[in-house]
Amino acid sequence: LIPMASPAQDSVRVAIVACVLFLTGFKLPDQKDFQRTESSMSRIYGISDLHTDYDANLAFVENLPERLSDVIIVAGDISDDISRLIETLTILKNKYKEVFFIPGNHELWLNNNDPYPNSLVKLYEIVRHCKHLGVHTEPRKVRGVDGSEVWIVPLYSWYAGPEDDPRNSLYVPGKVSWKEQSLKEMGWSDAFFCKWPSLRRRSSGSGGSLAQLFAEMNSDRINRDYDAPVISFSHFVPRAELMKASCQDELEIAQERSVMGLPDQAWKERDFGARFNFSRVAGSNVLDRQIRKIRSTLHLYGHQHRNRDRIIKRIRYVSHCLGSPREQREGITWGIRSGDGPKLLHGAPVRETEPALPTSPRVEDSFRY
C-alpha cells in the first residue's frame, strides 16, 4: 500500500493539486503521451461495480483465480474509501498481468476522513494512486499471444440530468416528473456525498454540465487515430436502450438462478418507479458519441447493476456488474456465478448475442434516438 502522508503534507498536496486543476481547466494529466508499450496477453476480461466495501465482495475478489498472462478491465465503483480501493486494485494486480480502471461515482464520494476540497481533486488523487500501482487509466495497446493487437481506451464519464443537460440526458419520464422531485428527495447518494467546484470557470463548451465536463477530459484520447481495434470502457451507461431489460436478459437471470439452485420464477426487472427513476442518473448520449468517434468494437460499462450483452449498430455493449451481495443472491447480476466472475471480452470465440427486444410502449415512446 502507499505510505500515508502526514496531515500537513496532505494539506499542501491538496492545495497544489487544486491549483493545478484550476490552471489546467481540470484536465487530467498524461492525456497526450499515451503508452504504446505492447504487453503479451492471451485474454481480456471485464467486470464492474465490485463494491468491495462489502466484505463478501472483497472475499470474492480475493478468491478469483490467478490469470497472470491476462488483462482485466474494471469499469468503476470499487469503493468510496481510497484505502479499500488501493487494497482491491493491489489484489487484482497480483492476479492479472495488466489492470485497467476508470473511477465511478462511488469513488468520488467525499467521506469525513477525506482531505479533498471537492470530488474532482479526489479524482485526480485516485489517478495518481493508480499510476503508482501500475494500474492503467489511460489508453494502452496490448498484444495477444497470437500476435493480434487491441487498444484499450478508458473514457471518463458522468450522467446528464434532464435538469442540467436535457440534450445529453438518458431520462425516461416516469410516474413522477423530475421537476417534482430533487435528487436528494429521490434518495440519490451522489447528491449528498459528491461535492463539485463551480463550473462557471469552464469554457462555454461545458455549459455547466458535469457530463460534458467529464467528456472534455477525454479530448486527447478521442481526437486521435488508433492503429488496432478498440475496446473502450466507462462507468456510466452510454445509451438509453441499455437501461431496459430485454426478454433475453430476463432469461439470463432465470438461468443464473437455476445455476445457483434458486426456485424457478418469472423474473421481470422493475419499471421506472415513482420513488426512484434511474434514468435520471444513468449516463449520457455524449458518451456514446465518443465511443463511436474512436470506432470502438466493444464497450464495457457498469453502474446500473443490471447485466447486458448486446450489439447495437455494430458495437457490442457489455455490462457485467458484481453488484451487492443481495443482488448476487437473487441472481440479478447474471453471468457472475454461472460465468465464474469476470466476463471474457477478447481472446476466444464470442457467441452471437440476441438484439434487444421491444420494451413496453410507454417507455419505448419516451426514448429519443
C-alpha positions as a Markdown table, in Angstrom:
| # | Residue | x | y | z |
|---|---|---|---|---|
| 1 | Leu | 0.0 | 0.0 | 0.0 |
| 2 | Ile | 1.0 | 3.6 | -0.5 |
| 3 | Pro | 2.5 | 5.2 | 2.7 |
| 4 | Met | 0.2 | 7.6 | 4.3 |
| 5 | Ala | 1.4 | 11.3 | 4.4 |
| 6 | Ser | 1.1 | 13.5 | 7.5 |
| 7 | Pro | -1.9 | 15.8 | 7.7 |
| 8 | Ala | 0.3 | 18.8 | 6.9 |
| 9 | Gln | 1.7 | 17.1 | 3.8 |
| 10 | Asp | -1.8 | 16.1 | 2.8 |
| 11 | Ser | -2.9 | 19.8 | 3.1 |
| 12 | Val | 0.0 | 21.0 | 1.0 |
| 13 | Arg | -0.6 | 18.3 | -1.7 |
| 14 | Val | -4.3 | 19.0 | -1.9 |
| 15 | Ala | -3.7 | 22.7 | -2.3 |
| 16 | Ile | -1.1 | 22.1 | -5.1 |
| 17 | Val | -3.5 | 19.7 | -6.8 |
| 18 | Ala | -6.4 | 22.2 | -6.6 |
| 19 | Cys | -4.2 | 24.9 | -8.2 |
| 20 | Val | -3.1 | 22.6 | -10.9 |
| 21 | Leu | -6.6 | 21.5 | -11.7 |
| 22 | Phe | -7.8 | 25.1 | -11.8 |
| 23 | Leu | -5.0 | 26.3 | -14.0 |
| 24 | Thr | -5.4 | 23.4 | -16.4 |
| 25 | Gly | -9.2 | 23.7 | -16.6 |
| 26 | Phe | -9.5 | 20.5 | -14.6 |
| 27 | Lys | -7.9 | 18.4 | -17.3 |
| 28 | Leu | -6.3 | 15.2 | -16.0 |
| 29 | Pro | -2.6 | 14.7 | -16.6 |
| 30 | Asp | -0.9 | 12.4 | -19.1 |
| 31 | Gln | -3.6 | 12.9 | -21.7 |
| 32 | Lys | -1.2 | 13.5 | -24.6 |
| 33 | Asp | 1.6 | 10.9 | -24.2 |
| 34 | Phe | -0.2 | 7.7 | -24.3 |
| 35 | Gln | 1.5 | 4.4 | -23.5 |
| 36 | Arg | 2.3 | 2.4 | -26.6 |
| 37 | Thr | 4.0 | -0.4 | -24.8 |
| 38 | Glu | 2.7 | -3.7 | -26.0 |
| 39 | Ser | 2.1 | -6.3 | -23.3 |
| 40 | Ser | 1.9 | -10.0 | -24.0 |
| 41 | Met | -1.5 | -11.4 | -23.0 |
| 42 | Ser | -3.9 | -14.0 | -24.1 |
| 43 | Arg | -7.3 | -12.8 | -23.0 |
| 44 | Ile | -9.1 | -9.7 | -21.8 |
| 45 | Tyr | -11.7 | -9.9 | -19.0 |
| 46 | Gly | -14.1 | -7.3 | -17.8 |
| 47 | Ile | -16.2 | -6.5 | -14.7 |
| 48 | Ser | -17.6 | -3.5 | -12.8 |
| 49 | Asp | -19.2 | -2.4 | -9.6 |
| 50 | Leu | -17.1 | -4.7 | -7.3 |
| 51 | His | -18.2 | -2.6 | -4.3 |
| 52 | Thr | -15.6 | -4.2 | -2.0 |
| 53 | Asp | -16.9 | -2.1 | 0.9 |
| 54 | Tyr | -18.9 | -5.3 | 1.4 |
| 55 | Asp | -16.6 | -7.8 | 3.0 |
| 56 | Ala | -18.3 | -10.6 | 0.9 |
| 57 | Asn | -17.4 | -8.8 | -2.3 |
| 58 | Leu | -13.8 | -8.3 | -1.2 |
| 59 | Ala | -13.6 | -12.0 | -0.5 |
| 60 | Phe | -15.0 | -12.6 | -4.0 |
| 61 | Val | -12.0 | -10.6 | -5.4 |
| 62 | Glu | -9.5 | -12.4 | -3.2 |
| 63 | Asn | -10.9 | -15.8 | -4.4 |
| 64 | Leu | -10.6 | -15.0 | -8.1 |
| 65 | Pro | -8.2 | -17.4 | -9.9 |
| 66 | Glu | -4.8 | -16.1 | -10.9 |
| 67 | Arg | -4.6 | -15.3 | -14.6 |
| 68 | Leu | -1.1 | -13.9 | -14.8 |
| 69 | Ser | -1.0 | -13.7 | -18.6 |
| 70 | Asp | -4.3 | -11.9 | -18.9 |
| 71 | Val | -5.8 | -8.4 | -18.7 |
| 72 | Ile | -8.8 | -7.3 | -16.6 |
| 73 | Ile | -10.8 | -4.1 | -17.1 |
| 74 | Val | -12.7 | -2.7 | -14.1 |
| 75 | Ala | -15.3 | -0.2 | -15.1 |
| 76 | Gly | -15.7 | 1.7 | -11.8 |
| 77 | Asp | -17.3 | 1.6 | -8.4 |
| 78 | Ile | -14.8 | -0.4 | -6.4 |
| 79 | Ser | -15.1 | 1.7 | -3.2 |
| 80 | Asp | -15.5 | 5.2 | -2.0 |
| 81 | Asp | -12.7 | 4.6 | 0.5 |
| 82 | Ile | -9.3 | 5.1 | -1.1 |
| 83 | Ser | -7.5 | 2.6 | 1.2 |
| 84 | Arg | -10.0 | -0.1 | 0.2 |
| 85 | Leu | -9.7 | 0.9 | -3.4 |
| 86 | Ile | -5.9 | 0.5 | -3.3 |
| 87 | Glu | -6.3 | -2.8 | -1.5 |
| 88 | Thr | -8.6 | -4.1 | -4.1 |
| 89 | Leu | -6.5 | -2.9 | -7.1 |
| 90 | Thr | -3.4 | -4.4 | -5.4 |
| 91 | Ile | -5.1 | -7.8 | -5.2 |
| 92 | Leu | -6.1 | -7.6 | -8.9 |
| 93 | Lys | -2.5 | -6.6 | -9.8 |
| 94 | Asn | -1.3 | -9.8 | -8.2 |
| 95 | Lys | -3.8 | -11.9 | -10.2 |
| 96 | Tyr | -3.6 | -10.3 | -13.7 |
| 97 | Lys | -0.7 | -9.2 | -15.8 |
| 98 | Glu | -2.4 | -5.8 | -16.6 |
| 99 | Val | -5.2 | -4.0 | -14.8 |
| 100 | Phe | -7.3 | -1.1 | -16.3 |
| 101 | Phe | -9.6 | 1.0 | -14.2 |
| 102 | Ile | -11.8 | 4.1 | -14.5 |
| 103 | Pro | -13.4 | 5.7 | -11.4 |
| 104 | Gly | -17.2 | 5.6 | -11.0 |
| 105 | Asn | -19.5 | 7.8 | -8.9 |
| 106 | His | -18.8 | 5.9 | -5.6 |
| 107 | Glu | -15.1 | 6.7 | -5.9 |
| 108 | Leu | -15.9 | 10.4 | -5.9 |
| 109 | Trp | -17.9 | 10.4 | -2.7 |
| 110 | Leu | -16.3 | 12.5 | 0.0 |
| 111 | Asn | -16.1 | 10.8 | 3.3 |
| 112 | Asn | -15.5 | 12.5 | 6.7 |
| 113 | Asn | -11.8 | 11.5 | 6.6 |
| 114 | Asp | -11.1 | 12.7 | 3.1 |
| 115 | Pro | -8.9 | 15.7 | 2.9 |
| 116 | Tyr | -10.1 | 16.7 | -0.6 |
| 117 | Pro | -11.9 | 20.0 | -1.1 |
| 118 | Asn | -14.1 | 18.5 | -3.9 |
| 119 | Ser | -14.7 | 15.4 | -5.9 |
| 120 | Leu | -12.6 | 16.5 | -8.9 |
| 121 | Val | -9.5 | 16.7 | -6.6 |
| 122 | Lys | -10.2 | 13.3 | -5.3 |
| 123 | Leu | -10.5 | 12.0 | -8.9 |
| 124 | Tyr | -7.0 | 13.4 | -9.6 |
| 125 | Glu | -5.6 | 11.7 | -6.5 |
| 126 | Ile | -7.2 | 8.4 | -7.5 |
| 127 | Val | -5.5 | 8.6 | -10.9 |
| 128 | Arg | -2.2 | 9.4 | -9.1 |
| 129 | His | -2.6 | 6.3 | -6.9 |
| 130 | Cys | -3.4 | 4.1 | -9.9 |
| 131 | Lys | -0.2 | 5.3 | -11.7 |
| 132 | His | 1.8 | 4.4 | -8.6 |
| 133 | Leu | 0.3 | 0.9 | -8.5 |
| 134 | Gly | 0.8 | 0.4 | -12.2 |
| 135 | Val | -3.0 | 0.3 | -12.9 |
| 136 | His | -3.8 | 1.9 | -16.3 |
| 137 | Thr | -6.2 | 4.8 | -16.5 |
| 138 | Glu | -5.0 | 5.9 | -20.0 |
| 139 | Pro | -5.2 | 4.2 | -23.4 |
| 140 | Arg | -2.8 | 1.4 | -23.9 |
| 141 | Lys | -2.2 | -1.2 | -26.7 |
| 142 | Val | -1.9 | -4.8 | -25.7 |
| 143 | Arg | -0.8 | -7.8 | -27.8 |
| 144 | Gly | -2.1 | -11.3 | -27.7 |
| 145 | Val | -0.1 | -14.5 | -27.9 |
| 146 | Asp | -1.5 | -15.0 | -31.4 |
| 147 | Gly | 0.0 | -11.7 | -32.4 |
| 148 | Ser | -3.3 | -9.8 | -32.5 |
| 149 | Glu | -3.3 | -6.2 | -31.1 |
| 150 | Val | -6.0 | -4.2 | -29.5 |
| 151 | Trp | -6.2 | -0.8 | -27.9 |
| 152 | Ile | -8.0 | -0.5 | -24.5 |
| 153 | Val | -9.3 | 3.0 | -24.1 |
| 154 | Pro | -10.8 | 4.3 | -20.8 |
| 155 | Leu | -13.4 | 7.0 | -21.1 |
| 156 | Tyr | -14.2 | 9.4 | -18.2 |
| 157 | Ser | -17.9 | 10.0 | -17.9 |
| 158 | Trp | -20.8 | 11.3 | -15.7 |
| 159 | Tyr | -24.5 | 11.3 | -16.1 |
| 160 | Ala | -26.5 | 14.1 | -17.7 |
| 161 | Gly | -29.7 | 15.0 | -15.9 |
| 162 | Pro | -32.9 | 16.4 | -17.5 |
| 163 | Glu | -32.5 | 19.5 | -15.3 |
| 164 | Asp | -28.9 | 20.5 | -16.4 |
| 165 | Asp | -28.3 | 18.8 | -19.8 |
| 166 | Pro | -31.5 | 17.6 | -21.4 |
| 167 | Arg | -29.8 | 17.2 | -24.8 |
| 168 | Asn | -27.5 | 14.5 | -23.5 |
| 169 | Ser | -29.7 | 13.0 | -20.8 |
| 170 | Leu | -31.0 | 9.4 | -21.0 |
| 171 | Tyr | -34.0 | 10.5 | -18.9 |
| 172 | Val | -37.2 | 8.5 | -19.4 |
| 173 | Pro | -40.3 | 10.1 | -17.9 |
| 174 | Gly | -41.8 | 8.1 | -15.0 |
| 175 | Lys | -44.7 | 8.4 | -12.7 |
| 176 | Val | -43.2 | 11.5 | -11.0 |
| 177 | Ser | -41.7 | 14.3 | -13.1 |
| 178 | Trp | -38.1 | 15.3 | -12.3 |
| 179 | Lys | -39.5 | 18.8 | -11.7 |
| 180 | Glu | -41.5 | 17.4 | -8.7 |
| 181 | Gln | -38.6 | 15.6 | -7.0 |
| 182 | Ser | -35.0 | 16.6 | -6.4 |
| 183 | Leu | -32.2 | 14.0 | -6.4 |
| 184 | Lys | -31.9 | 14.3 | -2.7 |
| 185 | Glu | -35.7 | 13.7 | -2.3 |
| 186 | Met | -35.2 | 10.7 | -4.6 |
| 187 | Gly | -32.6 | 9.4 | -2.1 |
| 188 | Trp | -29.7 | 9.5 | -4.6 |
| 189 | Ser | -26.4 | 9.3 | -2.6 |
| 190 | Asp | -24.3 | 11.4 | -5.0 |
| 191 | Ala | -26.5 | 14.4 | -4.1 |
| 192 | Phe | -25.2 | 14.0 | -0.5 |
| 193 | Phe | -21.6 | 12.8 | -0.9 |
| 194 | Cys | -20.2 | 14.4 | -4.1 |
| 195 | Lys | -19.0 | 18.0 | -4.0 |
| 196 | Trp | -18.2 | 20.0 | -7.1 |
| 197 | Pro | -16.3 | 23.2 | -7.8 |
| 198 | Ser | -18.1 | 25.9 | -9.7 |
| 199 | Leu | -18.3 | 25.1 | -13.4 |
| 200 | Arg | -18.6 | 28.7 | -14.5 |
| 201 | Arg | -14.8 | 28.8 | -14.9 |
| 202 | Arg | -15.1 | 26.3 | -17.7 |
| 203 | Ser | -15.2 | 27.1 | -21.3 |
| 204 | Ser | -18.6 | 27.7 | -22.9 |
| 205 | Gly | -18.4 | 24.2 | -24.3 |
| 206 | Ser | -19.2 | 22.5 | -21.0 |
| 207 | Gly | -22.3 | 24.6 | -20.4 |
| 208 | Gly | -22.1 | 23.8 | -16.6 |
| 209 | Ser | -22.9 | 20.1 | -17.2 |
| 210 | Leu | -20.9 | 17.5 | -15.4 |
| 211 | Ala | -21.4 | 15.1 | -18.2 |
| 212 | Gln | -19.8 | 17.5 | -20.7 |
| 213 | Leu | -17.0 | 18.4 | -18.2 |
| 214 | Phe | -16.1 | 14.7 | -17.9 |
| 215 | Ala | -16.4 | 14.3 | -21.7 |
| 216 | Glu | -13.9 | 17.1 | -22.2 |
| 217 | Met | -11.4 | 15.1 | -20.1 |
| 218 | Asn | -11.4 | 12.6 | -23.0 |
| 219 | Ser | -10.5 | 15.2 | -25.6 |
| 220 | Asp | -7.0 | 13.9 | -26.4 |
| 221 | Arg | -7.9 | 10.2 | -26.3 |
| 222 | Ile | -10.9 | 10.6 | -28.8 |
| 223 | Asn | -9.2 | 13.1 | -31.1 |
| 224 | Arg | -6.5 | 10.7 | -32.4 |
| 225 | Asp | -6.3 | 7.6 | -34.6 |
| 226 | Tyr | -5.8 | 4.1 | -33.2 |
| 227 | Asp | -3.9 | 1.6 | -35.4 |
| 228 | Ala | -5.7 | -1.5 | -34.0 |
| 229 | Pro | -9.2 | -2.5 | -32.9 |
| 230 | Val | -10.5 | -0.6 | -29.9 |
| 231 | Ile | -12.1 | -1.8 | -26.7 |
| 232 | Ser | -13.4 | 1.2 | -24.7 |
| 233 | Phe | -14.9 | 1.3 | -21.3 |
| 234 | Ser | -16.6 | 3.7 | -18.9 |
| 235 | His | -18.6 | 3.6 | -15.7 |
| 236 | Phe | -21.8 | 5.1 | -16.9 |
| 237 | Val | -24.4 | 3.9 | -19.3 |
| 238 | Pro | -23.9 | 5.2 | -22.9 |
| 239 | Arg | -27.3 | 4.5 | -24.5 |
| 240 | Ala | -31.0 | 4.6 | -23.4 |
| 241 | Glu | -31.8 | 1.2 | -24.9 |
| 242 | Leu | -29.4 | -0.5 | -22.5 |
| 243 | Met | -31.4 | 0.6 | -19.4 |
| 244 | Lys | -34.4 | -1.6 | -20.1 |
| 245 | Ala | -34.2 | -5.4 | -19.9 |
| 246 | Ser | -34.9 | -7.5 | -22.9 |
| 247 | Cys | -36.6 | -10.9 | -22.8 |
| 248 | Gln | -33.2 | -12.4 | -23.3 |
| 249 | Asp | -31.9 | -10.6 | -20.2 |
| 250 | Glu | -34.7 | -12.0 | -18.2 |
| 251 | Leu | -34.0 | -15.5 | -19.5 |
| 252 | Glu | -30.3 | -15.0 | -18.5 |
| 253 | Ile | -31.4 | -14.1 | -14.9 |
| 254 | Ala | -33.6 | -17.3 | -14.8 |
| 255 | Gln | -30.5 | -19.3 | -16.0 |
| 256 | Glu | -28.4 | -17.7 | -13.3 |
| 257 | Arg | -31.0 | -18.5 | -10.6 |
| 258 | Ser | -31.0 | -22.1 | -11.9 |
| 259 | Val | -27.2 | -22.4 | -11.6 |
| 260 | Met | -27.5 | -21.1 | -8.1 |
| 261 | Gly | -30.2 | -23.6 | -7.2 |
| 262 | Leu | -32.8 | -21.0 | -6.7 |
| 263 | Pro | -36.5 | -21.8 | -7.4 |
| 264 | Asp | -37.9 | -21.1 | -10.8 |
| 265 | Gln | -40.0 | -18.0 | -11.0 |
| 266 | Ala | -40.9 | -15.4 | -13.6 |
| 267 | Trp | -38.5 | -12.5 | -13.3 |
| 268 | Lys | -39.1 | -9.1 | -14.6 |
| 269 | Glu | -37.0 | -6.0 | -13.9 |
| 270 | Arg | -38.8 | -3.2 | -12.2 |
| 271 | Asp | -40.1 | -0.4 | -14.4 |
| 272 | Phe | -39.1 | 3.3 | -13.7 |
| 273 | Gly | -40.9 | 3.7 | -10.4 |
| 274 | Ala | -42.4 | 6.6 | -8.5 |
| 275 | Arg | -39.7 | 6.9 | -5.8 |
| 276 | Phe | -36.6 | 6.2 | -7.9 |
| 277 | Asn | -36.1 | 6.8 | -11.6 |
| 278 | Phe | -32.7 | 5.5 | -12.5 |
| 279 | Ser | -32.8 | 7.1 | -16.0 |
| 280 | Arg | -32.2 | 10.5 | -14.3 |
| 281 | Val | -28.7 | 9.4 | -13.3 |
| 282 | Ala | -27.9 | 6.6 | -15.7 |
| 283 | Gly | -25.4 | 8.1 | -18.2 |
| 284 | Ser | -25.3 | 10.4 | -21.2 |
| 285 | Asn | -25.6 | 10.5 | -25.0 |
| 286 | Val | -22.3 | 12.4 | -25.3 |
| 287 | Leu | -20.5 | 9.2 | -24.1 |
| 288 | Asp | -21.9 | 7.1 | -27.0 |
| 289 | Arg | -20.8 | 9.8 | -29.5 |
| 290 | Gln | -17.3 | 9.5 | -28.2 |
| 291 | Ile | -17.4 | 5.7 | -28.3 |
| 292 | Arg | -18.4 | 5.8 | -31.9 |
| 293 | Lys | -15.8 | 8.5 | -32.8 |
| 294 | Ile | -13.0 | 6.2 | -31.8 |
| 295 | Arg | -14.7 | 3.3 | -33.6 |
| 296 | Ser | -14.8 | 1.1 | -30.7 |
| 297 | Thr | -15.8 | -2.5 | -31.4 |
| 298 | Leu | -16.8 | -3.3 | -27.8 |
| 299 | His | -17.7 | -1.1 | -24.9 |
| 300 | Leu | -17.8 | -2.2 | -21.3 |
| 301 | Tyr | -19.7 | -0.2 | -18.8 |
| 302 | Gly | -21.3 | -0.6 | -15.4 |
| 303 | His | -23.3 | 1.5 | -12.9 |
| 304 | Gln | -26.8 | 0.0 | -13.5 |
| 305 | His | -26.3 | -3.3 | -11.6 |
| 306 | Arg | -28.1 | -5.0 | -14.4 |
| 307 | Asn | -26.0 | -7.0 | -16.8 |
| 308 | Arg | -26.3 | -6.7 | -20.6 |
| 309 | Asp | -24.6 | -8.1 | -23.7 |
| 310 | Arg | -26.0 | -6.6 | -26.9 |
| 311 | Ile | -24.9 | -5.5 | -30.3 |
| 312 | Ile | -26.4 | -2.1 | -31.3 |
| 313 | Lys | -25.4 | -0.6 | -34.6 |
| 314 | Arg | -22.3 | -2.7 | -35.0 |
| 315 | Ile | -20.9 | -2.1 | -31.4 |
| 316 | Arg | -21.1 | -4.7 | -28.7 |
| 317 | Tyr | -22.1 | -3.2 | -25.3 |
| 318 | Val | -21.4 | -5.3 | -22.2 |
| 319 | Ser | -22.4 | -4.6 | -18.6 |
| 320 | His | -21.0 | -7.1 | -16.2 |
| 321 | Cys | -21.6 | -5.9 | -12.6 |
| 322 | Leu | -20.8 | -7.8 | -9.5 |
| 323 | Gly | -23.3 | -5.7 | -7.6 |
| 324 | Ser | -24.4 | -6.0 | -3.9 |
| 325 | Pro | -24.5 | -9.4 | -2.1 |
| 326 | Arg | -28.3 | -9.2 | -2.2 |
| 327 | Glu | -28.3 | -8.8 | -6.0 |
| 328 | Gln | -25.9 | -11.7 | -6.3 |
| 329 | Arg | -28.0 | -13.9 | -4.1 |
| 330 | Glu | -31.1 | -13.2 | -6.2 |
| 331 | Gly | -29.2 | -13.8 | -9.5 |
| 332 | Ile | -29.9 | -10.3 | -10.8 |
| 333 | Thr | -26.3 | -9.7 | -11.9 |
| 334 | Trp | -26.4 | -12.7 | -14.3 |
| 335 | Gly | -23.2 | -14.3 | -15.5 |
| 336 | Ile | -21.3 | -13.8 | -12.3 |
| 337 | Arg | -21.9 | -17.2 | -10.8 |
| 338 | Ser | -22.6 | -19.1 | -14.0 |
| 339 | Gly | -19.6 | -17.5 | -15.7 |
| 340 | Asp | -17.2 | -17.7 | -12.8 |
| 341 | Gly | -16.7 | -14.0 | -12.2 |
| 342 | Pro | -15.2 | -11.5 | -14.8 |
| 343 | Lys | -16.5 | -11.8 | -18.3 |
| 344 | Leu | -14.3 | -12.9 | -21.2 |
| 345 | Leu | -14.3 | -10.0 | -23.7 |
| 346 | His | -11.5 | -10.8 | -26.0 |
| 347 | Gly | -9.3 | -13.8 | -26.7 |
| 348 | Ala | -11.8 | -16.6 | -27.5 |
| 349 | Pro | -14.8 | -17.0 | -29.8 |
| 350 | Val | -17.8 | -15.0 | -28.7 |
| 351 | Arg | -21.3 | -16.3 | -29.0 |
| 352 | Glu | -23.8 | -14.3 | -31.0 |
| 353 | Thr | -25.9 | -12.1 | -28.8 |
| 354 | Glu | -29.6 | -11.5 | -29.5 |
| 355 | Pro | -30.7 | -8.0 | -30.3 |
| 356 | Ala | -32.7 | -6.2 | -27.7 |
| 357 | Leu | -36.4 | -6.9 | -27.9 |
| 358 | Pro | -39.1 | -4.2 | -27.9 |
| 359 | Thr | -39.9 | -2.7 | -24.5 |
| 360 | Ser | -43.3 | -1.6 | -23.3 |
| 361 | Pro | -44.9 | 1.1 | -25.4 |
| 362 | Arg | -44.8 | 3.7 | -22.6 |
| 363 | Val | -41.0 | 3.5 | -22.2 |
| 364 | Glu | -40.3 | 3.0 | -25.9 |
| 365 | Asp | -42.2 | 6.1 | -26.9 |
| 366 | Ser | -40.3 | 8.2 | -24.4 |
| 367 | Phe | -36.9 | 7.4 | -26.0 |
| 368 | Arg | -35.3 | 9.9 | -28.3 |
| 369 | Tyr | -32.6 | 8.5 | -30.5 |
